[in-house]
Every structure is written in structure tokens, then in C-alpha cells.
Amino acid sequence: MSRVALVTGGSRGIGAAISTALKDAGYTVAATYAGNDEAAAQFTETTGIKTYKWNVADYDDSKAGIAKVEEDLGPIDVVVANAGITRDAPFHKMTPDQWNEVVGTNLTGVFNTIHPVWPGMRERKFGRIVVISSINGQKGQFAQVNYAATKAGDLGIVKSLAQEGARANITANAICPGYIATDMVMAVPEKVRDSIVAQIPTGRLGEPEEIARAVVFLVSDDAGFINGSTITANGAQHLV
């Protein structure tokens, strides 16, 4: 029986690439989404990967959704916490709602996704957790105090879970993508995109599949001794 992998925000962008790569590697994949029913249905039709709709910022909603996944597919062995949002504004203009929305999804949402599956992983003595953080959680970013804070916090979650889960053969690692050629990035004006690429020594945007391949490795048996680590995938834009 193949291992079951849960990918939050797994039907679009980097998440879709991760879901697809895990399926191709032999995992049974469940992908969550927040609101775009049409895109989720199209993703399932194209890939055969089941999609589930819930709000990762809500613990009860997440717990119920995870229970449904496990009812349908079996115990969750792999969690990829990828769901994230932005609500950008310079700090002096940032509203409490903009702060709370981003914290709810990007930070609390990681807790809400991992916490319900943690007891089962400990009992079965196996688990793989990957949190998709960001280059901006490492270096900060203008008008992204909320986003940068959550993505930095995600790294703290990973380092702590790695220590708690190690003896139960549970690993927790993070990936910090730089600028990736997702639909969102490709939709910005060409001049803005060119200015972004100019800051990347590699001279190009990353591809979603490059992040996905890193995830597939981190959740594999071959990566069992890699725990509490952060992979930076940013084309040498920011070195840690």
C-alpha cells in the first residue's frame, strides 16, 4: 500500500507541482484548496488527485477535513504544509485584518494541519513533514511584515518538531523558495518581472517542479537523517 500524502494548497501553483510529483513517485495524494472550486475540479480531472476543500486557518475545519481524507485514503504519512496567502501593505498602512488573515493561514494554518496527524505519526513511528516557507521569511521584504513574520515562524515550527519527532522516525524540514514562475508571478507586469530576475544570480525564475523535486526527496526514506533543515531554493538570490 502506498503512503498517503496531504498537500495543503495543493491544486494550484507550487502546490499542484508538489501534488503531481508525489503522485508520480507512488504516493496516494490528497490536495486541499480554499475556494476555487473550478480550478480544483480541473486539477482532479487532469491528474486524478482527489481534492478537499477546507480553511486551514480554522482548526475544527482542518481536523474534520483531515479525518475525511484518512477515511477515504488511509492514515496520513506525509504532510506538505504549502497553503499560503499574502495581504501586502507597508507597515504603517497594514491593518489588523491584514495581519490576522496572513497569520491565520500561513502560521496557525501550519499548526492546524500538522497537529491532528501528529499523534498517528508518533503511534506508527513514521512521519514526513515539509513546510513551504519563503525567501522572505529569511531576509524580510518591504510591505510584507505579516508574510515575512509567518514564514520565519514556520522555520521555528520545523526546528522544534524535528526535535520532538526524531525518536519516532518523524522528520520535519522546510523549503524556502525564491521567486518561482507560478501564474501569480507571471501575471505581474513584464518590467516588474524583469527587475525581479535581475536580482537573481542564476538569471531566471525557479520552476514549480524544482521545488516539488526537493519535496519528494525530503519525504523519502533516503532523507531519514535530514531533520530540522531548511533548503533554500532561490537561485543564489539570498544565501543563509
N, C-alpha and C positions, 0 to 999 in steps of 0.2 A: 504493500500500500504506500502510495506517495505521501510525502509530508504536506501538510496544509499550511499555506502562507496567506496572511492577511496583509493587504496593501491599502492604507488609507489614502484617499485622493488618488485612487489607482486607475481611473478610467480616462485621464487626460494628461498631457504633458509628460513630465518625467515619470509620474506615477504609472501612466499607461505603458511606457517603455519598460519599467520595472516589472509590472504585472506580466507582460508578454514574455520577457526574458526568463522569469521564474517558471512560467508555464512551459516554455521551450526546454528548460532544464529539468523538467519532470515533476514539478510541484503542482499540487492542486491549489488553485489561486482563487481567492475572493477579493474583489476590489470594491472599496467604498467610494461613494460620492455624496456631495452635499445637496445639489439642487438641479443639475442639468440632466433631466430625465432623458431627453432626446440623445444627448451625447453618450450617456451610459448605455442606452439601448443599442445604439450603433456600435459601441465598443464590444458589447456582448455578442452581437450578431457577427461582427468581424472576427473576433478572437475565440469565441466560445467560453470566455471567462465570465463567471457569474458576478453580477454587481449587486450591491446592497446600499440602500440609502439611509444614512443617519448623520446626525450632527455630532462630530467628535467633541465639541465643546460641552456637551451635555452628558454627564456620567451615566445616568439611567438609560438614556437613549443608546449610548455606546455599549453598555452592558447587555441590553436587550438585543442589539444588533449582533454582537459577538456570540451570544447564546444561539441565535438563529443560524449563524454561519456554522457553528460547531454541530448543531442539529443536522444541518444539510450535508456538511462535508467531513466532519470529524474534528478531533481536538486540534487546536491551532498550535503549530510548532514554530512558526516563523512570523514575526511581526515587522513590517516596514512602516514606520510612522512618517508618512510623507505629506499628509494633508497640511496645507498652509495658506494663509491669506496675507494681503498687505492692505494697510489703510494709511498711506503715506501723508505726512504733513510735517513742516518744520515744528520743532518742539513748542515754540511759543504759540503756535496755532493748533496744536494737537488737542483734540477733545477727549474727555474721559471715555466716551463711547469708542473712539478710535483706538485708544489704549486697550480697553477691556475686550473688544472684539478680537484683536490680534492675540492678546494674552490667552483668551479663552480657547482659540483654535490651535495656535502654534505651540503653546506651552502646556496649559491644562489639558488640551486635547491629547498630548502625548501620554500624560498620566492616565487619562480616561481610556486610552487604547491598550496600554500595557497592563494596567493594574488588574483588570478582570481575567487575563490569561496567565498571569504570573503564578498563582497557586498551582495550576495544572502543569505548568512547565517545571516547577520545583518538584512536584509529585512524580512526574515522568522522568526526571533527571535529564531533561534536554530542552533547550530553547535557543532561538536565534533572534536577536532584536537589532534592527538597524533604524536609526533616526536620521532623517534627512534634514540637516541643519543648513547653513549657508555661509558663504564667504563673508557676508555682512554681520554674521554673528561673531566672526573672528576679528574683523577690522572696524566694525561700525560703518554707518552710512548716513549721509545728510538726509534729513526728513524721514528717517526710519528708526527713531529711538525705540518705538514699540517693537518693530520687527527684529531689530538687532538684539534687543534685550531678550526676546523669547528664543531666538536662535542660539544665543550664548547660553541661556538657561538649559536648552536641550543638551548641550555638551556636559553640563553638570549632572543631568539625569543619567546620561550614559555612563559616566565615570563612576557614579555611585552604584548603579545597577550591576555594573561589571563586578564590583567587589562583593555585592550581596549574592549574586547568582553563580559565581565561579565554581563553587564546590558542587553545585547541582548541574554542572555542564551547561550553564546558560551563559551565552556571550551577549554583550551589548556594545555596539560600536556606532559611530556616526560618520556620515559623509557630508562634507561642506562643498557643495557645487559652487562654482563661479557662475559666470553668465552663460546660459545654455540656450540653444536655438529652439526654444519652445514657441508655440503660437503667440504667447504673450510678448515675448521678446521680439519676435519677428514682426509684430504688429506696430512697434514703435517707429517713428519716422526714420528714414534711412540715415539722415545726418546724425541723429542721436545714436543709432546703432553703430555707425562708423566711429563715433567718439568712444563708445564702449570698447570696440575691438582694438582701438589704438592703445588702450591701456593694458592689453593682454599680450605678453611677450610671445606667446605662441602664434599670434596674429589671426586668430579665428575664435568664434564661439564654440563652446563644447556641444556635443550631441547628447540627447537624452539617453541613447543606447550606451554611451560611455559610463554614465552613472549607473545604469542598470547592470552592466557587467561587473562593476565593483560590488554591487549588492549581492549578485549571485555568488561571487567569491566569498563574501563575508558570512553568508548563511550556510556555506558548505561545510562538510566535515573537515576539509583541508584547512579551514580557518579557525579551528577549535582553540588554538593558543593565542589568537588575536582577540583581545578583550579590553574594553575601555579605551579603544583607539579612535582617532579621528583621521579620516582620509580627506586630504584637501585635493579637490579636482577643479582647478581654476586656471590651467594654462600658465602657471607661474605668475599670475597677477598679484598674489599675496602669499608670502612664504611665512610659515609659522615654525 
